[in-house]
Amino acid sequence: MFRTAFQFIRYDRAKSIGIIVGIVISTFLIGQQLATLQFLTRIMVGLMDNTNPKAGEIWVIDNSAENVDVLAQIDNRLVREIKSIDGVAQTYPIVIAKAKMMLKNGKSSAVTLVGSEAPLFMGGPNPTKIAHGNLSDLANSGMVSVEYFDAKNLDPSLQVGTKVEVNGHSAIIKLGTQNTQAFATHYMYTNIDNARFLGNFPLNKVSIITVKLKDGADIRQVTDRINRTFSGIRAWDIEELKRSTVRNILITTNMGITFGTLVIFAVITGFFIIGLTMYSSVLDRINDYGTLKAIGARNKYVRKLILTQAVIFALTGFLLAMMLLMGMKQGMANAGLILDFNPPLLGILLFITLLISVGGSLFAIGKINKLEPASVFR
């Protein structure tokens, strides 16, 4: 079956190349959109992913917030009070303050100061994402971090040792991070006192309280205890807060609809282009298919023959599209757009590619099913 299918493909090379090109274009566009969306959803929860891994399993924030990037201030006294809850081992305050940084090129940029207590710096950055400097340097007054890819886009002179102006106050970049990008802002990590001073943040307020559980404590039970005990705040399982943040941003920005629409149109376009091309190819070989049926081949065999061709087209197009996507991945990485074609995403792409190719072959199968064997001898 495979050999016969390959002979049919090789016979009409022009249309076969056209089908493969259509699959490559559709798969490439779909892969690009899905990988970009996956990257954006990662940086939407960058505030949580960039923290110290030991920061805690529960995050406490204002009860009106469903998006960790849009937070109200909460009372600093809650840091000690929540620690008294059964099952809580430790609590850590984090201050998130909006600020404006003046650049040497005369421009300004909105930044988000992320401050947490030294020397642990539970609010981040994650030690694995430190590219230059030492985390302990942020404990000093006026010291902040800068993200490599943010500096590359804003002002390449923003390096370790550079003096900057934040909200009219002098600060020094003492730490360089890499892959701590934020969604619609730029993170600058520092200690909690610097964040309050540079960000004009009240001394008696915090933005987030992370909660470290005692060994054996149930996260859901502790979350419920905190929510029943205190008003005006809400305790979240950190994974649940990530999902809520992504969902909130996708809905409020219509980003989900935009990416979803592009993917759907790519699927529909590929489906009809491939389907019509395969239909045209079958028409050109209609006598050959009719002869197969005339010498005893059943519709089932001919359908399998066409489906086998569709699978060959799909696999070939998928492999070529992946080569292009990997090339794009390398190019985008230099600009800070880190695309990750992980196994689940590759599985989805392969499924969509097979769906487009096999689905498009239904046009040709419909024509063959109606073909009368005797018609080829008229």
Phi, psi and omega in degrees: 000314182297318181296317179295317179299318181294324178295320177297319180295316183290332183297315181251078187295323183301310181289326178297318177296320178299318179295315181295319178298318178299318179294317180300313182297313181297314181295320179298313181296317180294315179298319179298314182294315182293319180292321178294317178298320178298319177297316181296321178293331177292316182284342174299328180250024181299328180301324180276321182288337183268001180283171173296130182304340181266011186296328180139157183269346183237137175244130179252125181222177177302142187287351178270351185268135173239001183229120185293346178272353179232092188241146171262165181278145177234161186294132181295335181295339180295338179301315179282322184293320180292331180297338181279352180290139179300129180100349181268127179268318183202154176232146182226126179276147175228135177251128176245114185234131177279142182208173177237128180253129176272133181260159181294335180280007177093350180270168177233159181216139175286135179228163176241115177278128179244107184246136176216167189287134173282153005266000186282325181049059182295337179282353178115171007278159174299128182306331181289347183253013177273121181262325182218139177091182180241143181300325182296340180295335181288350180288340182281157182295133175077011182264134180224171178251169173219143178273133184305312184286331175294315179297322181298324182271326183276303183196108182303343180284352179284090181229171179302129182101349182282137175273137179227166177245122181239115182053036178084358180254149179279137178217161180234132176284118185242353184216138177246129178249165177218132182070040171243037182297153179243162179270115176067019176200188178226125180279135170233114183272147180197184176276167190294326179290320177296319180298320179293316183290308183291329183262008181052047185260135182302143182291333184264016182233156170223170179258321185220145170237116177269143187239121175265129184272154172288155179303129178088351180288142180273124186298322181290320179295316180295320178301314179297320179298315180297315182292329178282332186276322186244146176253155178084355178229167177219132177267133182239139160297129188302325179291324177292322178294324176299313181297319179296319180297312180298314180300317181297316181292318180298324182283312185289332180263355185061018181295321180299318179295318182298308181293320180298319180296317180297319179294316180298317180294325177295320178295313181297316180298313178298320181301311184283323178297312181292318180299314181290325178293317178294324177297317178296321179296320179295320178299321179293332182251023187299325179294323179293317178293322178296322178295319177303316181289326182291330181267010171120354179290131180275166178303325181299318180293315182294321177299316178298324180297315180291319179295324177296319176299318181298320179293319178298315177301316183297312182294320179295312179297322180297314181297318179293320179297321180294325177297318178293320181294321178293324175295318177296322180301317180295319180293318181291328182299328180293338179261002178094000177270095186270103180268139183234104178270076182281167182307317178300318180293319178298321178297318178296316180298316180296319178298315180295320179298314177297321180298316180297312185289310181292320177297319178295332180290347181296331176300313181292320180297321178300321179292317182293323180299329181271354184286128175271125182306322183292342184295335182285347181260001181282000000 
